[in-house]
Amino acid sequence: MSHLVEELRERKTLDDQGLKALLESDDQSLEEDLFRNAREVAVAQFGREIWLRALIEWSNVCRNDCYYCGIRRSNQTLPRYSLTPNEILSSCDQAWKLGLRTFVLQGGENPAAAEALAPTVAEMRASWPEAAITLSLGELPFETYALLRRSGANRYLLRHETASPAHYSRLHPASMQLEHRLACLQELQRLGYRTGMGMMVGSPFQTTGDLIADIRLIEQVQPGMIGLGPFIPHPDTPLGSYPAGSATLTLRLYAILRLMLPQAWIPSTTALSTLHPDGRKAGILAGANVVMPNFTPASHRGDYALYAGKSAPAVEAEENLKLLIQEIESIGYHV
Ligand code: 5AD
């Protein structure tokens, strides 16, 4: 076994030089070693079990103007929607009946609408007391985080996107600050949410040093969940002509983070499977242990266009889930 991989697995950390080598090496056998070890650690922790989360993209209305994101405020080509409480509840109902036990409500950053979501969250909590309710609604006033927590939400995903302030300012308008996002993450943890963070891999201007800063931040925060996927350009955004991030580099990051945080929940993301047809399976084989099938009502799925070509399954949620389970079983895992 490569000594770098061995050291990372044993000590759950590695110096910058070692991380750089793991991220940049073109040694195929080192990469295979990294993936195999990450997979072994994931299997030791979770068995060959993949956890499903029902993703409900509740609204594409967003006050932010991130330079990479297709649902940014300035993109006027996009029809905007928000699901009604009944649509949200019926998506949950469908997911619950198909055996899913975690609902993820994700949407653009819209504080007033997020606050207005509290009664729906409370209704979800009352209807499915055993379900986990995950929110992913961006940076909100702290009292809204508290309100949603009291209403029954227990997890929150807020990607930090990049841990380098200089890089952050090239991806976001000046009104957005990395510092504030990190303060939100801290507050979410304080309120008792299980929190998730993460970054885009291969976003424009990103260096290996930036990725190492991301790894260090995640190592320091020790989040319960880590969401990361490749950058994929969206033509109607300022960064729409930059190349997509690399699938391989994304997989290496799954593996490195799995070895550092053996207990973290790491989804094999939609962006990865958009980039590569076998991306989802490859993610699992590099240490990911979560998959998030889409339960957004079919009539709106196409409008949650974060990036170009985002796979919006043509088939209904139930059929899509069946295919997903087959895919997971084809590599010897189960749900
Ligand atoms: N490519 C890949 N991921 C993107 N996201 C937004 N835009 C893109 C893009 N062009 C990701 C961000 C955000 C999450 C909801 O989607 O990381 O946090």
Residues whose N, C-alpha, C, O or C-beta is under 5 A from the ligand:
A	BS01	5AD	Y68 C69 G70 R159 M200 P230 F231 I232 P233 H234 A271 L306 Y307
